[in-house]
């Protein structure tokens, strides 16, 4: 049995080594195992729809077909700024800061000017908005673990939004291989430095830049 456990530990370390500082590899791996066990007991993604009646995985948004818009568009700036506020709250392990960002996002959507959108853009925007507002509402009222679950789906919505309408900001799309029960998840960032919102201080540097979104 000790030999089997040793083999499993080595295998897990080989998967996670790129996401942790050398000094914290063993400690971080053990903590992650415990966190995943707790997650399956209390927050299994396959069952969490039963908690609030909504699909946190946001499977519909992940299947949207949107044509890339390379317009330098400032109209999405307030939405992105609020999204980044949520992200930075989660990075800081602060449910209060993330909730404040959630409220800011709801305000940004309420003030968004839709009159300049084409008919097709308006249709797709409304779909994205409906989903994003739902996740923002949960982020406003939820504990941090639940906020992070909704942030994963919200990141898909906001990525789709800037794909649809463009942005005047430089945005980095980052990827954490250990989020979503080791299935991996993306997020958007306004800074080049990796600061992981899915694990915060537990694995702050876990992740990599997947792409840079720069509309000129």
C-alpha positions as CSV (number, residue, x, y, z in Angstrom):
1,X,0.0,0.0,0.0
2,X,2.8,2.4,0.8
3,X,4.4,1.7,-2.6
4,X,1.0,2.6,-4.4
5,X,0.6,5.8,-2.4
6,X,4.2,6.8,-3.3
7,X,3.5,6.2,-7.0
8,X,0.3,8.3,-6.8
9,X,2.1,11.1,-5.0
10,X,4.9,11.3,-7.6
11,X,2.3,11.3,-10.4
12,X,0.4,14.1,-8.9
13,X,3.5,16.2,-8.3
14,X,4.5,15.8,-11.9
15,X,1.1,17.3,-13.0
16,X,1.2,20.2,-10.6
17,X,4.9,21.1,-10.5
18,X,4.5,23.9,-13.1
19,X,1.9,25.7,-10.9
20,X,3.8,25.9,-7.7
21,X,7.0,27.4,-6.2
22,X,9.6,24.8,-5.6
23,X,9.5,25.4,-1.9
24,X,5.8,24.7,-1.7
25,X,5.4,21.8,-4.1
26,X,4.7,19.1,-1.5
27,X,2.6,21.2,0.8
28,X,0.6,22.6,-2.0
29,X,-0.1,19.2,-3.5
30,X,-1.3,17.8,-0.2
31,X,-3.5,20.8,0.3
32,X,-5.0,20.6,-3.2
33,X,-5.8,16.9,-2.6
34,X,-7.7,17.8,0.6
35,X,-9.4,20.7,-1.2
36,X,-10.6,18.5,-4.0
37,X,-11.9,15.9,-1.6
38,X,-13.8,18.5,0.3
39,X,-15.1,19.9,-3.0
40,X,-16.5,16.5,-4.0
41,X,-18.2,16.1,-0.7
42,X,-19.8,19.5,-0.5
43,X,-19.6,21.2,-3.9
44,X,-19.6,18.5,-6.6
45,X,-19.9,20.3,-9.9
46,X,-22.2,17.5,-11.1
47,X,-24.6,18.2,-8.3
48,X,-24.3,21.9,-7.6
49,X,-27.3,22.6,-9.9
50,X,-29.3,21.3,-7.0
51,X,-28.0,24.1,-4.8
52,X,-29.5,27.1,-6.7
53,X,-31.2,25.7,-9.7
54,X,-28.6,27.0,-12.2
55,X,-25.9,25.4,-14.3
56,X,-22.6,26.8,-13.1
57,X,-20.8,25.2,-16.0
58,X,-22.5,27.4,-18.5
59,X,-22.5,24.8,-21.2
60,X,-24.6,26.9,-23.5
61,X,-22.3,29.9,-23.5
62,X,-19.3,27.7,-24.2
63,X,-21.0,26.7,-27.5
64,X,-21.7,30.2,-28.8
65,X,-20.6,30.9,-32.3
66,X,-19.3,34.5,-32.4
67,X,-17.4,36.2,-35.1
68,X,-14.3,37.9,-33.8
69,X,-14.7,41.7,-33.7
70,X,-11.4,43.5,-33.8
71,X,-12.9,47.0,-33.3
72,X,-11.2,49.2,-30.7
73,X,-14.4,49.6,-28.7
74,X,-14.6,51.6,-25.4
75,X,-18.2,50.6,-24.8
76,X,-17.2,47.4,-23.1
77,X,-14.7,49.1,-20.8
78,X,-17.0,49.5,-17.7
79,X,-18.0,45.8,-17.9
80,X,-14.4,44.7,-18.1
81,X,-13.4,47.0,-15.3
82,X,-16.1,45.5,-13.1
83,X,-15.1,42.0,-14.1
84,X,-11.5,42.7,-13.2
85,X,-12.7,44.0,-9.8
86,X,-14.3,40.6,-9.2
87,X,-11.2,38.8,-10.3
88,X,-8.9,40.9,-8.1
89,X,-11.2,40.3,-5.1
90,X,-10.9,36.5,-5.6
91,X,-7.1,36.8,-6.1
92,X,-7.1,38.6,-2.7
93,X,-9.3,35.9,-1.1
94,X,-11.9,38.6,-0.4
95,X,-15.5,37.7,-0.9
96,X,-16.5,41.3,0.0
97,X,-14.3,42.7,-2.7
98,X,-15.6,40.2,-5.2
99,X,-19.2,41.0,-4.2
100,X,-18.5,44.7,-4.7
101,X,-17.2,43.9,-8.2
102,X,-20.4,41.9,-8.8
103,X,-22.5,44.9,-8.0
104,X,-20.4,47.1,-10.2
105,X,-20.9,44.6,-13.1
106,X,-24.6,44.7,-12.7
107,X,-24.5,48.5,-12.8
108,X,-22.3,48.4,-15.9
109,X,-24.7,46.1,-17.7
110,X,-27.7,48.3,-16.7
111,X,-25.9,51.4,-18.2
112,X,-24.7,49.7,-21.4
113,X,-25.9,51.5,-24.5
114,X,-27.4,48.9,-26.9
115,X,-28.8,51.3,-29.5
116,X,-25.6,51.1,-31.7
117,X,-25.7,47.3,-31.9
118,X,-26.8,45.6,-35.1
119,X,-29.7,43.2,-34.9
120,X,-27.5,40.1,-34.7
121,X,-25.2,41.8,-32.2
122,X,-28.1,42.8,-30.0
123,X,-29.4,39.2,-30.0
124,X,-26.1,37.7,-29.0
125,X,-25.4,40.5,-26.5
126,X,-28.7,39.9,-24.7
127,X,-27.9,36.2,-24.4
128,X,-24.5,37.0,-22.9
129,X,-25.9,39.7,-20.7
130,X,-28.6,37.4,-19.2
131,X,-26.1,34.8,-18.3
132,X,-23.4,37.2,-17.0
133,X,-25.9,39.0,-14.8
134,X,-27.1,35.8,-13.3
135,X,-23.6,34.8,-12.3
136,X,-22.9,38.3,-11.0
137,X,-26.0,38.2,-8.8
138,X,-24.7,34.9,-7.3
139,X,-21.2,36.4,-6.8
140,X,-22.8,39.3,-4.9
141,X,-24.5,37.0,-2.3
142,X,-22.3,33.9,-2.1
143,X,-19.3,32.7,0.0
144,X,-16.0,32.8,-1.8
145,X,-15.9,29.1,-2.9
146,X,-19.3,29.6,-4.6
147,X,-18.1,32.9,-6.1
148,X,-15.2,31.2,-7.8
149,X,-17.6,28.6,-9.3
150,X,-19.7,31.4,-10.9
151,X,-16.6,33.4,-11.9
152,X,-15.5,30.5,-14.1
153,X,-18.7,30.7,-16.1
154,X,-18.7,34.5,-16.0
155,X,-15.3,34.5,-17.6
156,X,-16.7,32.7,-20.6
157,X,-19.5,35.3,-20.9
158,X,-17.1,38.3,-20.7
159,X,-14.7,36.6,-23.2
160,X,-17.6,36.1,-25.6
161,X,-18.7,39.7,-25.0
162,X,-15.3,41.2,-26.1
163,X,-15.2,38.8,-28.9
164,X,-18.5,40.0,-30.1
165,X,-18.1,43.8,-29.6
166,X,-14.3,44.4,-29.2
167,X,-12.4,46.3,-26.6
168,X,-10.0,49.2,-26.4
169,X,-8.0,47.5,-23.6
170,X,-5.1,45.1,-23.7
171,X,-6.5,41.9,-22.1
172,X,-4.7,38.7,-21.3
173,X,-6.5,35.4,-21.4
174,X,-4.9,33.1,-18.7
175,X,-5.4,29.4,-18.0
176,X,-5.2,27.4,-14.8
177,X,-4.8,23.6,-15.4
178,X,-5.9,22.8,-11.9
179,X,-9.2,24.7,-11.7
180,X,-12.5,23.0,-12.3
181,X,-11.4,19.8,-10.6
182,X,-8.2,19.6,-12.8
183,X,-10.2,20.1,-16.0
184,X,-8.7,23.6,-16.3
185,X,-10.4,27.0,-16.7
186,X,-9.6,30.3,-18.2
187,X,-9.9,33.9,-16.9
188,X,-9.2,37.3,-18.2
189,X,-6.7,39.7,-16.7
190,X,-5.6,43.3,-17.2
191,X,-2.0,42.5,-16.1
192,X,0.6,40.3,-17.6
193,X,1.6,38.8,-14.2
194,X,-0.2,35.6,-13.3
195,X,-2.5,36.1,-10.3
196,X,-4.9,33.1,-10.0
197,X,-8.5,33.9,-8.9
198,X,-9.5,30.3,-8.6
199,X,-7.1,29.5,-5.8
200,X,-5.9,32.9,-4.6
201,X,-3.1,32.8,-2.1
202,X,-3.1,29.0,-2.0
203,X,-1.6,28.8,-5.6
204,X,-1.3,32.5,-6.6
205,X,1.1,31.8,-9.5
206,X,-0.6,28.7,-10.9
207,X,-1.4,29.3,-14.6
208,X,-0.1,30.7,-17.8
209,X,-1.0,33.3,-20.4
210,X,-3.0,31.6,-23.2
211,X,-3.4,34.6,-25.5
212,X,-3.2,38.4,-25.6
213,X,-6.3,40.3,-26.9
214,X,-5.2,43.5,-28.4
215,X,-7.6,45.3,-30.7
216,X,-6.0,48.1,-32.8
